[in-house]
């Protein structure tokens, strides 16, 4: 974008954000009129056009997105909330950009693994097409590559948790980072490993990058086999205690890694992000009591699912985003009752409090201000 066009766009944004424009656009708002002319136009929202859709594995979708000028960028490791419209309803989920901070064309790359019960991830895999326009939040999250790059980096990922650490690796390589980097990834098989060919090429080009692949199947040609354990570190990353480590993956793998770092007194050197949740341990057979939705004047029997899922099953549409306790979009007021955080197992009976209903299950009767 030239300096002249940039000044013109800034002037237009100021005009469209003015009180006069707001009054003239009432009751629909300025954006409603802008998107009729061009779905990428918005006063404040980050809109992005889907420029490319690739399928790196049988169950993943990789999107290349061209954001509008409202996009403020990201730090490698952070996530964005992606909103798509499915059957007339907006659905929002969190994904980490996998692209380098220094990507020359300013595009954003997101990769989503299509889970069997994943409503949005299956839509991205099966229906989203080039040319569609989606909405993004600004990047957020504390899991991020520090501005002062570590001397020694260890990236540990499992499954679709590869995306934020892939962004870190791509960024470091683009910066000519010379310190040792070990990329330790866990997957069921070689066919399930996202970015497999690119990682091979990176390790081939950069002498300071060591790629260590671990597959469950012993017949696969990985450097390691099985689930994460301390012996893997001794074998592949003997100097792991000297590294700044970044971890993202499924809960069991992350718990095993965290245990080793805790035992070794290295917790402060382990940075982590979790993008999948353990299944709630409160089943419908043991669930008791009711879930009461005050504003909606509805009462439902406690099914044992998360409060967000129970609200949706009752026909309600509370705001939600990541559905895993990261974005806080679903936070609401609990006015009575006990709840359990499915991430930690911790029970809270504080009475009135703000909770994240996507990661909370009721213990007995619970009343929500929804």
Secondary structure as the mmCIF struct_conf table of DSSP 4:
data_model
#
loop_
_struct_conf.conf_type_id
_struct_conf.id
_struct_conf.beg_label_comp_id
_struct_conf.beg_label_asym_id
_struct_conf.beg_label_seq_id
_struct_conf.end_label_comp_id
_struct_conf.end_label_asym_id
_struct_conf.end_label_seq_id
HELX_RH_AL_P HELX_RH_AL_P1 UNK A 3 UNK A 16
TURN_TY1_P TURN_TY1_P1 UNK A 17 UNK A 17
BEND BEND1 UNK A 18 UNK A 18
HELX_RH_AL_P HELX_RH_AL_P2 UNK A 19 UNK A 25
TURN_TY1_P TURN_TY1_P2 UNK A 26 UNK A 28
HELX_RH_AL_P HELX_RH_AL_P3 UNK A 30 UNK A 37
TURN_TY1_P TURN_TY1_P3 UNK A 39 UNK A 40
BEND BEND2 UNK A 43 UNK A 44
STRN STRN1 UNK A 46 UNK A 54
BEND BEND3 UNK A 56 UNK A 57
TURN_TY1_P TURN_TY1_P4 UNK A 58 UNK A 59
STRN STRN2 UNK A 60 UNK A 67
TURN_TY1_P TURN_TY1_P5 UNK A 69 UNK A 70
TURN_TY1_P TURN_TY1_P6 UNK A 76 UNK A 77
STRN STRN3 UNK A 79 UNK A 86
TURN_TY1_P TURN_TY1_P7 UNK A 87 UNK A 88
STRN STRN4 UNK A 89 UNK A 96
STRN STRN5 UNK A 97 UNK A 97
BEND BEND4 UNK A 99 UNK A 99
TURN_TY1_P TURN_TY1_P8 UNK A 101 UNK A 102
TURN_TY1_P TURN_TY1_P9 UNK A 104 UNK A 105
STRN STRN6 UNK A 108 UNK A 113
TURN_TY1_P TURN_TY1_P10 UNK A 116 UNK A 117
HELX_RH_AL_P HELX_RH_AL_P4 UNK A 119 UNK A 126
TURN_TY1_P TURN_TY1_P11 UNK A 127 UNK A 127
TURN_TY1_P TURN_TY1_P12 UNK A 130 UNK A 131
STRN STRN7 UNK A 133 UNK A 136
HELX_LH_PP_P HELX_LH_PP_P1 UNK A 137 UNK A 139
STRN STRN8 UNK A 140 UNK A 140
BEND BEND5 UNK A 142 UNK A 142
BEND BEND6 UNK A 147 UNK A 148
BEND BEND7 UNK A 151 UNK A 152
STRN STRN9 UNK A 153 UNK A 158
HELX_RH_3T_P HELX_RH_3T_P1 UNK A 159 UNK A 161
HELX_RH_AL_P HELX_RH_AL_P5 UNK A 162 UNK A 174
TURN_TY1_P TURN_TY1_P13 UNK A 175 UNK A 176
BEND BEND8 UNK A 179 UNK A 179
STRN STRN10 UNK A 181 UNK A 187
BEND BEND9 UNK A 188 UNK A 189
HELX_RH_3T_P HELX_RH_3T_P2 UNK A 190 UNK A 192
TURN_TY1_P TURN_TY1_P14 UNK A 194 UNK A 195
HELX_RH_AL_P HELX_RH_AL_P6 UNK A 196 UNK A 205
TURN_TY1_P TURN_TY1_P15 UNK A 207 UNK A 208
STRN STRN11 UNK A 209 UNK A 215
BEND BEND10 UNK A 216 UNK A 217
TURN_TY1_P TURN_TY1_P16 UNK A 218 UNK A 219
BEND BEND11 UNK A 220 UNK A 220
BEND BEND12 UNK A 223 UNK A 223
STRN STRN12 UNK A 224 UNK A 225
BEND BEND13 UNK A 226 UNK A 227
HELX_RH_AL_P HELX_RH_AL_P7 UNK A 230 UNK A 236
TURN_TY1_P TURN_TY1_P17 UNK A 238 UNK A 239
HELX_RH_3T_P HELX_RH_3T_P3 UNK A 240 UNK A 242
BEND BEND14 UNK A 243 UNK A 243
STRN STRN13 UNK A 244 UNK A 248
BEND BEND15 UNK A 249 UNK A 249
HELX_RH_AL_P HELX_RH_AL_P8 UNK A 251 UNK A 263
TURN_TY1_P TURN_TY1_P18 UNK A 264 UNK A 265
HELX_RH_3T_P HELX_RH_3T_P4 UNK A 267 UNK A 269
STRN STRN14 UNK A 270 UNK A 273
BEND BEND16 UNK A 276 UNK A 276
HELX_LH_PP_P HELX_LH_PP_P2 UNK A 278 UNK A 280
BEND BEND17 UNK A 281 UNK A 281
TURN_TY1_P TURN_TY1_P19 UNK A 284 UNK A 286
BEND BEND18 UNK A 289 UNK A 289
STRN STRN15 UNK A 290 UNK A 293
TURN_TY1_P TURN_TY1_P20 UNK A 294 UNK A 297
STRN STRN16 UNK A 298 UNK A 301
BEND BEND19 UNK A 304 UNK A 305
STRN STRN17 UNK A 306 UNK A 306
HELX_RH_AL_P HELX_RH_AL_P9 UNK A 307 UNK A 313
TURN_TY1_P TURN_TY1_P21 UNK A 314 UNK A 315
BEND BEND20 UNK A 321 UNK A 327
TURN_TY1_P TURN_TY1_P22 UNK A 329 UNK A 330
STRN STRN18 UNK A 331 UNK A 341
TURN_TY1_P TURN_TY1_P23 UNK A 342 UNK A 344
STRN STRN19 UNK A 347 UNK A 348
BEND BEND21 UNK A 351 UNK A 352
STRN STRN20 UNK A 353 UNK A 356
HELX_RH_3T_P HELX_RH_3T_P5 UNK A 357 UNK A 359
STRN STRN21 UNK A 360 UNK A 368
#
